[in-house]
Amino acid sequence: MYNGGDEIFIGDTTPKRVKAYVLENNEWRDTGTGFCVGRLEKSDVENDDALHAFLVVNNEDAPEEVLLKSRLEGNIEYQRQEETLIVWKDLTGHDIALSFEESVGCDVLCEFVVQVQRKLEPNISLVAVKSTDNGVGSVHEIITGPVTLPSRDWKQDETSLLEALRILNENVAFDFLKNETIEFVLRTNYLDILIKHFYESERQRLPRDLLLLGSIVKTLILYNQRDILEQMVADDRIMGIVGILEYDTEFPTSKANHRECLDSYGPGFKEVIPIDNTDLKAIIKKCFRLQFLKDVVLVRFLDDHNFNLIVDIILDLETCIVDFLQVDPFLDKLMELYDDDKKFKDEFPENELPEKRKGGIKLLHQCVQMSKGLDPIDKSKFYKTLVRKPLFKVLDYAFRVETDDSVRILATDTIITIIEHDILLIHSVQHEKKHHEASGIQKQQGQSSEDGKPTAKDMSLLLILSTILLTDKSPGLKEQVAQALNTLLHPEGCFGTESDFDDSPPRNGRGSTDFISDFNYDLQMTPEEMEGNVGYLNGASGTSPDLLMVEYFSNFYSQVAPILFAPLIRKNGNPPANELQGRDNSSLIHLVKFVSFTCTEHDRRLSRQFVLEHGLLDSVSELIGPSHSLQLRLTAVRCLKNIMCLDDDYYYRYMISKELFKPILGLLEENLYEDNLANSCIQDFFKIIASNCLNVREEVGLSAYSYIVFKTTNFTLLKTHLIEKYGSLLEKTRYIKFVDDLLRYHEEQTISEENFIRIKPRSGSMGAGDPTDEDNKSAKRPHSELDPHGLQDSDPSMGERSVTFKRALDKFNRVDSSSSAIFGEILRE
C-alpha cells in the first residue's frame, strides 16, 4: 500500500471477535458484538487521497453493518488495560472501549497501533495499564508513542543542553523512551556533538556549559547500555569523554585531572613484543580505558548495575585477549626473551634487554591477573598453555637473575595464582610432557606407550621457592613464597585424591595423613627403586593418585627438604655453624612453621624420620633461647607444642632425652610474674599437659571397692620429667591454675604409687564378707612389696584379689584407656 508516493508496509489485520462499548452518561453502553480489523484506507474527506489507519468493527450477525469505525490520528492515547481491553478517547471526545474475546486478538490490534505510530501517525501513543502487585493503584508503561529527543544541532548552548538533560532524565524512566533515546545516541553520533561543544566551552570558559555536559554524559552512562560505553572509549572520543567528566556539579569550583592521568600512560600502550594484530590492539585499549573509567573516573558515581555492566564488558574483552594469546605465536616470542643465546642481543641494545625482560614478567603477571575472572575451565586451559611455553624459564630468570624486588614479587604472585587455582595443574602438565616424551621414545623403539606412567620427580618449582625463602631480603616476597610452599606441600587434594584428613592431629600416635600404610610402602626404598618396582607402579586400580602423592613427598624429603631446612639441620649432632645467628628472623620463623607443618600434616613416618635424623627439633629448641627475638622464640614454643600434641612415642622419647623443653622453662623464668604474651604462651603449654594428664586419672570399681588408676602416657612421662627437673621453678608458679593442677596431680599419683591401692568401702557395702583392717593395711603397702604368699597366709581371698588386680593393672597400662570393655573383662578374670 502507498501513501502519497511513499510505500507503507502496514498490512490489514485478521478479524478478531470483540464487544464494542461507548461511554454515555458515565456508563458504558454495549453497541454490539462483532469482528474488529485494523486497516489502511482513504478517508471520506474530499480531496484527501492519502491513506489513513482505522479500527473497524463489523456486526457479527450482519457483516455489512459497521458498529464502530475510529481513525488513528492526532495525539490520541490508546490504553491497553490488563490483557483483553483497549480504551481510548477519539478527537471528538467520545470514550471508546474494545473488549476482545481472547488476549491474542488484543495483541494483534496493539501491534497494528504500534506500526501506525512508527510509520504513519507519530503523535499517537499506546500505554499498558497494569494493576500493582498489592492491587492498589496502577502502573503505566509506554508501549509506543511520540519521543522527545535532545537537539542534534552541532551548535549547542546552555539552553539546549539544559533541555537535553531534562529529556534524558525523563526518558530513562520508561523502557520504550529509553530504547528510542539509545537508538538516537548511537545513530546520530550525539557523543561527537557533545565533545565538540566541550572543547568550545573550555576555550570560551563557559563553566555552566561544562557542568551541564558532565551531567549529560553521566546520565547517558546511567542508561546502562553497552554500545554507548564502547562508543565512549573509542580512540577519537575517550579523551573528550574523560575531559567532560572532569567537571562535576558536586565540586563546581574545582576540576579533576583525568586527561593528564590517562595521558601519562602514553597515547597507546607499551609493547614488550610487537603485536601485529590490529583488532587485538583495539581490544586491549578498550579494556584498559573501561578499567580506567571504572576505577578512577566514575568510582564515586557508578551504581551496582553500571558497575556490573562495565565488569561484564571487561570480562568479555579479557576473554578475547586470553583466547588470542593461546593460539597466537606472541607468547612463544615473549618466552624467547629469556633464552641464554644471543638472538636478542643483536636485536636490542645491551641496556634494553633487561628492561624488556622486566616488561615481559609484568606482562605475564597482567595476563594471569586478567584471567582470574574467567570460567575455571578456561582459566585452567590458559594456565596450562603458560606452563607448556614454558613459564618456569621466566620464573627462573625472575628469581635467580632479576634484582628488582617489585618484579620478583610479581613473578611470585603469578605462580601463587596458578597454584591456588589448581595445585595439580603444574604437575599434570609436567607429567603430560614426560608421558609424551616417553611415548615418543617407545615408538622409536617399537614399544607400546600404554605402560608409560607419570611420575612426581620434578621438584624444580619447590627448589626455586625454597631458595627464594632462604636468600631473598624482601619480607613481602618471603611471605608470598611461604604461602606458595604451604599450598604445594599440603597433602589435601594432592593428585586428585579425596580429602580424608583432619586438621587436628590424631591422638593415636600416627600422622594425620597416613596414606602410605595402605600400600605397604617401604620407607627405605629410594625413588629410583620405587619407580623400578613393577608391583608398586602397577598397584591396585584407582590408586595411582595416591601412589603419585607418595612418590611426590618422598622426593620432597630426599631432594628439597635438605635445602629448605639447611639452616636448622645438624650434621653429626653438631649445631649448624652460625646458621641460626646469621639468618634473619623472618626466614627462621617461616622455617619453624614449616617444621611444625610437616610434622603435623605429612605422613608421620616420612616427616619424623627426616626431622629426627637431621636434628631439626634441637635447632627449634635452641631458637627459644634469649638471644633471639620474642616472635621467633614464641613461634618455636608453638612448634614444640604442636608436636607434643601429636602424642607420638618417638618424638616424646627424643625431646625428653635431649631435654628440649629446658628453654621453655627458661622463658618461663624470665617472665615468671609478667602479664605478657610469653607468659600466656607458656600457660597454654602447661594447660595441654595438665588436661591430658587429668584425662587418664580414673576411678575403677571392683565389687564393693573402688581404686584410683593412673595410666602411664606420654603426657604423664613429660609431667614427671618437668617436675623432677624443674620442680622448684614450678612451685613458684603455682599461681597458674594449670601448673597447680599438674603439681597436685603429681602429688596424688606419688601417694598412690607409694600405697599402690587406696581401698574405699562403698556406702552400705560393709558386711560379713568385707576385709578386715589388717587386710587394708596389707593392701596399702607399695606394690613392689606385695607378697602373694604372705597375703594368702593372712587371708587367701584378699591375697588372690590383690595379685589379680596387680596383673589387671599391668594389662590396663598396656591398653588404650578408652577400652573399658577390655578392662572389665580383665577384672572379671
MARSEKE-29081 format. One line per 4 residues: their letters; for each residue x, y, z of C-alpha. Coordinates in steps of 0.02 Angstrom, whole numbers. Each point is the difference from the previous one (the first is absolute). Example, Ala and Ser with C-alpha at 12.3 -4.5 7.8 and 13.67 -1.06 7.14 Angstrom:
2
AS) 615,-225,390 ~ 69,172,-33
This chain:
829
MYNG) 0,0,0 ~ 59,176,-38 ~ -26,168,80 ~ 40,153,-104
GDEI) 130,-90,-101 ~ 86,-74,153 ~ -15,-185,28 ~ -77,-49,166
FIGD) 23,-177,63 ~ -154,-18,111 ~ -114,-146,-38 ~ -181,-23,49
TTPK) -27,-106,153 ~ -104,-158,10 ~ -174,23,75 ~ -9,-25,189
RVKA) -162,-20,98 ~ -37,145,118 ~ -136,94,92 ~ -4,187,-36
YVLE) -46,124,138 ~ -32,189,2 ~ -4,105,160 ~ -165,92,20
NNEW) -54,89,159 ~ 145,-79,93 ~ -59,-174,-47 ~ 71,-119,-130
RDTG) -129,-42,-132 ~ 19,-163,-97 ~ -15,40,-185 ~ 9,-181,-54
TGFC) 115,-147,-35 ~ 99,-12,-159 ~ 168,-26,-80 ~ 134,135,9
VGRL) 136,31,-131 ~ 135,130,-19 ~ 19,62,-177 ~ 67,142,-108
EKSD) -126,87,-112 ~ -43,170,-69 ~ -105,116,108 ~ -170,67,-47
VEND) 68,178,-12 ~ 1,72,-173 ~ 166,34,-86 ~ 89,-115,122
DALH) 76,-144,-94 ~ 120,-48,138 ~ -19,-163,94 ~ -51,6,182
AFLV) -8,-132,135 ~ -167,-56,73 ~ -65,-121,128 ~ -160,-73,-74
VNNE) -127,-114,88 ~ -131,-89,-106 ~ -154,-81,74 ~ 24,-188,13
DAPE) -184,-32,-46 ~ -2,126,-144 ~ 177,19,-65 ~ -48,146,-112
EVLL) -52,100,155 ~ 142,104,77 ~ -14,12,188 ~ 156,108,20
KSRL) 124,90,-112 ~ 134,103,88 ~ 148,85,-83 ~ 173,-7,80
EGNI) 52,182,-7 ~ 64,151,96 ~ 62,-29,175 ~ -122,-135,52
EYQR) 62,-108,144 ~ -54,-182,-8 ~ 2,-96,162 ~ 15,-188,11
QEET) -79,-49,165 ~ 46,-172,64 ~ 0,-130,-140 ~ -157,23,-107
LIVW) -55,181,7 ~ 48,154,-105 ~ -70,168,54 ~ 22,174,-78
KDLT) -82,170,-26 ~ -12,55,-182 ~ 21,178,-62 ~ -188,30,12
GHDI) 6,-35,187 ~ -85,-170,0 ~ 67,-134,118 ~ 9,-167,-89
ALSF) 47,-174,61 ~ 29,-165,-90 ~ -12,-159,103 ~ 81,-145,-92
EESV) -54,-179,18 ~ 182,-58,9 ~ 161,86,51 ~ 75,-51,-169
GCDV) -124,115,-88 ~ 50,144,114 ~ 183,-36,-41 ~ -33,11,-187
LCEF) -89,168,11 ~ 132,73,117 ~ 137,-49,-123 ~ -101,89,-136
VVQV) -3,159,106 ~ 188,-13,26 ~ 33,-14,-187 ~ -115,148,-38
QRKL) 88,106,131 ~ 172,-38,-70 ~ -40,23,-185 ~ -158,104,-18
EPNI) -61,93,153 ~ 150,40,113 ~ -103,99,128 ~ -114,-142,55
SLVA) 53,-109,147 ~ -36,-168,78 ~ 16,-25,188 ~ -17,-160,101
VKST) -95,24,163 ~ 29,-137,129 ~ -53,-20,180 ~ 135,3,132
DNGV) 47,-157,94 ~ -98,52,154 ~ -153,45,-105 ~ 4,183,51
GSVH) 20,120,-146 ~ 72,-36,-171 ~ 161,12,-98 ~ 16,81,-172
EIIT) 128,-67,-122 ~ 24,83,-170 ~ -5,-126,-142 ~ 16,127,-140
GPVT) -23,185,-22 ~ 82,163,-49 ~ 177,16,68 ~ 80,165,45
LPSR) 186,-5,-36 ~ 144,120,31 ~ 49,125,-132 ~ 121,-72,-127
DWKQ) 57,172,-56 ~ 189,17,-7 ~ -19,173,76 ~ -46,-27,183
DETS) -26,126,140 ~ -48,1,182 ~ -187,-6,-40 ~ 11,-148,-117
LLEA) 113,-93,122 ~ -119,31,144 ~ -146,-63,-107 ~ 101,-152,-53
LRIL) 38,-43,182 ~ -186,12,44 ~ -50,-111,-147 ~ 132,-131,39
NENV) -51,-9,183 ~ -184,-19,-47 ~ 27,-129,-136 ~ 102,-117,110
AFDF) -155,-37,105 ~ -92,-96,-140 ~ 74,-145,-98 ~ -76,57,-165
LKNE) 63,179,16 ~ 167,-64,65 ~ 24,-116,-149 ~ -48,137,-123
TIEF) 124,118,83 ~ 139,-130,-8 ~ -36,-27,-184 ~ 8,189,-26
VLRT) 169,15,88 ~ 77,-143,-100 ~ -76,49,-167 ~ 37,187,2
NYLD) 173,-2,82 ~ -70,111,137 ~ 159,-25,101 ~ 101,89,-134
ILIK) -117,151,14 ~ 30,6,188 ~ 189,-19,-17 ~ 9,139,-131
HFYE) -95,120,112 ~ 109,-52,149 ~ 159,59,-84 ~ -86,162,-50
SERQ) -63,27,177 ~ 173,-27,73 ~ 73,121,-125 ~ -133,130,37
RLPR) 0,-39,187 ~ -185,-39,19 ~ -10,-86,171 ~ -189,-29,-3
DLLL) 11,-86,-169 ~ 143,-109,63 ~ -98,-54,155 ~ -154,-37,-107
LGSI) 105,-105,-119 ~ 69,-100,147 ~ -177,-35,63 ~ -60,-50,-175
VKTL) 142,-127,-22 ~ -32,-73,173 ~ -185,-17,-42 ~ 44,-91,-160
ILYN) 107,-119,102 ~ -151,-32,111 ~ -90,-66,-154 ~ 110,-153,31
QRDI) 22,-39,-185 ~ 154,-93,-60 ~ 8,81,-174 ~ 0,175,75
LEQM) 143,-45,118 ~ 101,-76,-141 ~ -27,157,-104 ~ 64,105,145
VADD) 167,-93,9 ~ 35,7,-187 ~ 166,77,-53 ~ -78,162,-63
RIMG) -115,26,151 ~ 86,-62,158 ~ 98,159,40 ~ -154,108,-30
IVGI) -112,-109,110 ~ 130,-7,139 ~ 21,189,-15 ~ -188,29,16
LEYD) -4,-109,157 ~ 133,110,80 ~ -139,125,37 ~ -117,-54,140
TEFP) -148,96,69 ~ 45,-65,174 ~ 164,96,-11 ~ -41,149,-112
TSKA) 152,101,49 ~ 130,-133,-40 ~ 38,-126,-134 ~ 87,-168,-8
NHRE) 150,-40,-110 ~ -60,-161,-81 ~ 72,44,-170 ~ 172,33,73
CLDS) -7,-166,92 ~ -56,-95,-154 ~ 128,88,-109 ~ 140,-51,118
YGPG) -23,-178,-60 ~ 40,57,-176 ~ -111,16,-152 ~ 8,-188,-28
FKEV) 73,-136,111 ~ 171,-72,30 ~ 40,-150,-109 ~ 133,-117,66
IPID) -15,-100,-160 ~ -86,83,-150 ~ -182,-54,-25 ~ -44,-17,-182
NTDL) -187,-27,22 ~ -88,171,-8 ~ -164,-70,67 ~ 89,-65,155
KAII) 79,171,27 ~ -171,82,-7 ~ -70,-126,125 ~ 145,29,121
KKCF) -22,189,-9 ~ -186,-12,25 ~ 24,-116,149 ~ 125,117,83
RLQF) -109,155,-27 ~ -154,-84,73 ~ 102,-49,153 ~ 60,180,13
LKDV) -180,63,-5 ~ -56,-129,129 ~ 143,20,123 ~ 45,185,-18
VLVR) -122,112,-91 ~ -167,-72,55 ~ 50,-83,163 ~ -116,113,105
FLDD) -140,2,-126 ~ -37,-177,-58 ~ -144,-98,75 ~ -3,-189,7
HNFN) -83,-21,-170 ~ 125,114,-89 ~ 146,-78,90 ~ -53,-177,-44
LIVD) -27,47,-182 ~ 175,72,-16 ~ 73,-152,88 ~ -92,-116,-121
IILD) 65,97,-151 ~ 177,-6,68 ~ -17,-186,33 ~ -56,-32,-179
LETC) 146,101,-67 ~ 123,-89,114 ~ -66,-167,-58 ~ 34,52,-180
IVDF) 178,51,48 ~ 34,-164,91 ~ -71,-103,-142 ~ 111,93,-122
LQVD) 158,-29,103 ~ -30,-188,0 ~ -2,-14,-190 ~ 118,140,-53
PFLD) 190,-21,-3 ~ 14,156,108 ~ 36,-97,161 ~ 134,-104,-87
KLME) 88,159,-53 ~ -15,69,177 ~ 77,-156,78 ~ 147,12,-120
LYDD) 53,159,91 ~ 60,-110,143 ~ 107,-118,-105 ~ 186,2,34
DKKF) 48,10,-183 ~ 47,164,-84 ~ -153,13,-112 ~ -68,158,83
KDEF) 167,76,43 ~ 16,56,-181 ~ -182,55,-11 ~ 0,107,159
PENE) 139,109,71 ~ 88,-75,149 ~ -86,117,124 ~ -175,-33,-71
LPEK) -7,-190,17 ~ -15,0,192 ~ -141,127,-13 ~ -86,-107,-131
RKGG) 13,-151,113 ~ -72,99,146 ~ -141,55,-113 ~ -31,-180,-50
IKLL) -21,-53,182 ~ -120,144,30 ~ -97,-47,-157 ~ -17,-182,54
HQCV) -57,57,172 ~ -132,111,-81 ~ -61,-144,-108 ~ -15,-116,150
QMSK) -91,134,101 ~ -113,30,-149 ~ -45,-184,-7 ~ -64,-4,179
GLDP) -174,45,-58 ~ -10,-139,-128 ~ -97,-161,21 ~ 102,-135,90
IDKS) 15,-105,-159 ~ 61,146,-106 ~ 116,53,140 ~ 78,-174,11
KFYK) 21,-5,-188 ~ 94,165,0 ~ 111,-46,148 ~ 46,-164,-82
TLVR) 49,96,-156 ~ 114,111,104 ~ 83,-148,87 ~ 30,-87,-166
KPLF) 85,153,-78 ~ 90,-20,129 ~ -39,122,140 ~ 139,-67,111
KVLD) 131,73,-114 ~ -68,173,40 ~ -17,-37,186 ~ 176,-68,9
YAFR) 66,163,-73 ~ -107,103,119 ~ 60,-93,155 ~ 182,-31,-45
VETD) 51,150,-105 ~ -122,143,27 ~ 46,117,144 ~ -155,112,-1
DSVR) -107,-54,149 ~ -160,66,-78 ~ 25,-109,-154 ~ 44,-152,106
ILAT) -159,25,100 ~ -102,5,-161 ~ 81,-164,-56 ~ -41,-80,168
DTII) -179,62,-6 ~ -15,-75,-175 ~ 48,-174,55 ~ -104,13,161
TIIE) -154,44,-103 ~ 24,-156,-107 ~ 32,-109,153 ~ -152,65,92
HDIL) -109,-33,-151 ~ 54,-180,-15 ~ 144,-78,95 ~ -1,-146,-121
LIHS) 12,103,-158 ~ 189,19,-4 ~ 25,-184,41 ~ -123,-54,-133
VQHE) 87,101,-136 ~ 171,-66,52 ~ -65,-179,2 ~ -85,26,-166
KKHH) 164,60,-75 ~ 98,-146,71 ~ -133,-121,-58 ~ 11,68,-177
EASG) 190,-9,5 ~ -6,-179,62 ~ -129,-43,-132 ~ 111,73,-136
IQKQ) 151,-100,57 ~ -102,-159,10 ~ -71,27,-172 ~ 176,21,-69
QGQS) 47,-163,85 ~ -157,-87,-60 ~ -71,-13,177 ~ -176,32,58
SEDG) -32,163,92 ~ -139,-71,107 ~ 121,-38,142 ~ 63,179,10
KPTA) -47,63,172 ~ 17,177,68 ~ 121,31,141 ~ 17,133,133
KDMS) 185,32,-19 ~ 3,181,-55 ~ 43,103,153 ~ 61,153,-96
LLLI) -138,115,60 ~ 22,-52,182 ~ 189,24,-14 ~ -22,175,-74
LSTI) -121,53,136 ~ 109,-75,138 ~ 151,97,-63 ~ -99,162,-2
LLTD) -62,-27,178 ~ 178,-23,63 ~ 90,134,-101 ~ -117,142,-43
KSPG) -1,158,105 ~ -180,54,-33 ~ -120,-46,142 ~ -150,17,-114
LKEQ) 74,-118,-128 ~ 44,-127,135 ~ -179,4,63 ~ -65,-36,-175
VAQA) 127,-140,-27 ~ -45,-78,168 ~ -182,4,-52 ~ 42,-86,-165
LNTL) 103,-135,86 ~ -137,-28,128 ~ -123,-31,-142 ~ 117,-112,-99
LHPE) 47,-105,151 ~ -174,-23,73 ~ -58,-180,-26 ~ -184,46,-12
GCFG) -56,-11,-180 ~ 171,-53,-67 ~ -13,-96,-163 ~ -188,1,5
TESD) -26,-111,153 ~ -150,31,110 ~ 39,87,163 ~ -4,-117,149
FDDS) 108,111,107 ~ -45,78,164 ~ 72,169,45 ~ 26,-51,179
PPRN) 138,-127,32 ~ -66,-171,51 ~ 37,-72,168 ~ 47,-174,-56
GRGS) 184,30,-26 ~ -18,6,-189 ~ 7,143,-121 ~ -153,89,-64
TDFI) 35,-63,-175 ~ 57,-179,12 ~ -31,-36,-182 ~ 158,-102,-25
SDFN) -52,-143,113 ~ -136,-49,-122 ~ 131,-48,-129 ~ 129,-88,110
YDLQ) 125,129,-57 ~ 178,-30,55 ~ 69,161,72 ~ 177,-55,-36
MTPE) -38,-20,-185 ~ 78,137,-106 ~ -104,89,-132 ~ 99,-88,-136
EMEG) -32,-170,78 ~ -181,43,24 ~ -18,49,-182 ~ 80,-163,-54
NVGY) -112,-102,111 ~ -128,-68,-122 ~ -113,-61,137 ~ 0,171,80
LNGA) -41,96,-160 ~ -131,-127,-52 ~ -93,3,165 ~ -185,-14,26
SGTS) -107,89,-126 ~ -56,174,46 ~ 147,32,118 ~ 117,86,-124
PDLL) -31,174,74 ~ 47,-68,173 ~ 155,-82,-70 ~ 50,161,-84
MVEY) -25,92,164 ~ 112,-123,90 ~ 135,23,-131 ~ -22,188,3
FSNF) 28,17,188 ~ 139,-128,-3 ~ 91,105,-129 ~ -32,156,101
YSQV) 88,-72,153 ~ 145,-66,-103 ~ 28,150,-116 ~ -81,157,69
APIL) -10,-16,189 ~ 192,-5,24 ~ 10,167,-90 ~ -155,79,78
FAPL) 46,-46,179 ~ 190,22,-22 ~ 14,137,133 ~ -77,-118,129
IRKN) 87,-162,-48 ~ 132,-69,119 ~ 138,-102,-75 ~ 73,-138,110
GNPP) -96,72,147 ~ 89,168,-9 ~ -99,162,-4 ~ -9,91,-168
ANEL) 156,107,-18 ~ -59,181,26 ~ -155,-41,-100 ~ -126,45,135
QGRD) 87,161,52 ~ 34,56,-177 ~ -178,-20,-65 ~ -130,136,9
NSSL) -148,-33,112 ~ -129,-7,-140 ~ 88,-145,-86 ~ 19,-97,163
IHLV) -182,31,48 ~ -58,-71,-167 ~ 115,-151,20 ~ -62,-37,175
KFVS) -179,10,-63 ~ 45,-122,-139 ~ 74,-121,127 ~ -165,3,94
FTCT) -96,-14,-164 ~ 95,-152,-63 ~ -10,-89,167 ~ -188,24,18
EHDR) -61,-8,-181 ~ 116,-123,-89 ~ 8,-186,23 ~ 71,-29,174
RLSR) 134,-123,-52 ~ 70,103,-142 ~ 6,164,94 ~ 56,-75,167
QFVL) 146,-92,-79 ~ 65,159,-81 ~ -32,113,150 ~ 84,-113,128
EHGL) 146,-55,-108 ~ 47,181,-41 ~ -26,70,175 ~ -129,131,-51
LDSV) -83,-4,170 ~ 166,37,85 ~ 18,157,-104 ~ -179,50,31
SELI) 28,-19,188 ~ 159,105,-13 ~ -101,140,-81 ~ -99,20,162
GPSH) 160,66,80 ~ 13,182,57 ~ 115,52,-144 ~ -145,-2,-124
SLQL) -149,114,-25 ~ -158,-31,101 ~ -104,-38,-156 ~ 122,-134,-55
RLTA) 11,-73,176 ~ -189,-14,15 ~ -13,-76,-174 ~ 125,-134,54
VRCL) -102,-32,159 ~ -157,-23,-103 ~ 93,-121,-114 ~ 51,-112,145
KNIM) -176,17,70 ~ -77,-61,-163 ~ 119,-148,-8 ~ -38,-39,182
CLDD) -186,-8,-44 ~ 36,-137,-126 ~ 26,-118,148 ~ 134,-92,-96
DYYY) 110,-119,101 ~ 156,31,-105 ~ -12,189,11 ~ -28,-7,189
RYMI) 149,-114,31 ~ 109,111,-108 ~ -54,166,78 ~ 9,-63,179
SKEL) 170,-85,-22 ~ 71,156,-85 ~ -81,115,130 ~ -74,106,-139
FKPI) -129,75,118 ~ 134,83,106 ~ -3,165,-98 ~ -189,10,26
LGLL) 27,-3,188 ~ 136,130,-22 ~ -124,112,-91 ~ -123,-31,143
EENL) 130,55,128 ~ 32,160,-98 ~ -186,43,1 ~ -45,-80,167
YEDN) -114,137,65 ~ -29,95,-162 ~ -168,22,-81 ~ 55,-13,-181
LANS) -10,-107,-157 ~ 146,-113,50 ~ -79,-43,167 ~ -167,-35,-86
CIQD) 84,-114,-128 ~ 85,-101,136 ~ -161,-13,101 ~ -80,-78,-153
FFKI) 146,-123,-6 ~ -36,-57,178 ~ -188,0,-32 ~ 23,-131,-136
IASN) 105,-111,114 ~ -115,19,150 ~ -161,-35,-94 ~ 72,-156,-81
CLNV) 68,-64,166 ~ -165,25,89 ~ -91,-93,-138 ~ 92,-162,39
REEV) -37,3,186 ~ -142,-126,27 ~ -95,-70,145 ~ -37,-184,-32
GLSA) -126,-103,98 ~ 36,-178,55 ~ -150,-81,85 ~ -18,100,162
YSYI) 164,95,-20 ~ 60,145,-109 ~ 178,31,-59 ~ 88,155,-72
VFKT) 97,-49,-156 ~ 132,111,-80 ~ 35,-56,-177 ~ 175,31,-66
TNFT) -1,107,-158 ~ 120,114,-91 ~ -75,150,90 ~ 22,-77,171
LLKT) 181,-43,-43 ~ 28,181,-54 ~ -84,60,159 ~ 115,-107,106
HLIE) 152,59,-98 ~ -43,184,22 ~ -38,-14,186 ~ 155,-102,38
KYGS) 113,120,-97 ~ -83,167,34 ~ -110,-32,152 ~ 67,148,99
LLEK) -39,119,-143 ~ -174,-72,-22 ~ -36,22,186 ~ 24,187,-27
TRYI) -133,-1,-134 ~ -139,-85,97 ~ -100,160,-25 ~ -29,-68,-176
KFVD) -149,-116,11 ~ 67,-128,-124 ~ 169,-14,87 ~ -88,-20,167
DLLR) -111,-137,-75 ~ 155,-86,-68 ~ 91,4,168 ~ -152,-60,96
YHEE) -24,-141,-125 ~ 182,-49,21 ~ -16,0,190 ~ -156,-108,-8
QTIS) 84,-120,-121 ~ 154,-11,111 ~ -104,-44,152 ~ -97,-128,-102
EENF) 160,-80,-62 ~ 70,-10,176 ~ -158,-85,66 ~ -39,-85,-166
IRIK) -189,-11,36 ~ -119,107,101 ~ -152,-107,49 ~ -157,96,44
PRSG) -150,-101,63 ~ -155,56,-93 ~ -146,59,106 ~ -107,-144,60
SMGA) 120,-131,-67 ~ 85,-51,163 ~ -55,-172,55 ~ 55,-169,58
GDPT) 107,-28,-154 ~ 95,168,8 ~ 187,3,30 ~ 68,40,172
DEDN) 105,151,48 ~ 152,-111,-4 ~ -39,-42,-180 ~ -13,185,-40
KSAK) 170,32,77 ~ 74,-138,-107 ~ -83,68,-154 ~ 71,174,29
RPHS) 180,-60,-10 ~ 95,46,-158 ~ -31,-119,-143 ~ 184,-43,-6
ELDP) -16,-74,174 ~ -155,-103,-35 ~ 28,-184,36 ~ -133,-115,-66
HGLQ) 49,-136,123 ~ -4,116,150 ~ -170,66,-48 ~ -66,-175,-19
DSDP) 58,-44,175 ~ -102,139,78 ~ -151,-7,-115 ~ 3,-111,-154
SMGE) -140,95,-82 ~ 83,171,24 ~ 168,-60,-64 ~ -80,-74,-154
RSVT) -94,163,-34 ~ 157,107,19 ~ 106,-105,-116 ~ -140,-7,-126
FKRA) -19,190,7 ~ 187,27,-21 ~ -2,-106,-158 ~ -156,91,-60
LDKF) 84,168,31 ~ 154,-50,-100 ~ -112,-53,-145 ~ -101,160,15
NRVD) 155,107,-17 ~ 37,-88,-163 ~ -170,30,-80 ~ -91,156,-55
SSSS) -88,92,142 ~ -160,2,-99 ~ -10,-190,-4 ~ -113,-15,153
AIFG) -74,-163,-63 ~ 172,-80,-8 ~ 39,63,175 ~ -161,-72,69
EILR) 37,-168,-79 ~ 174,-1,79 ~ -72,38,171 ~ -129,-138,-16
E) 142,-122,-36
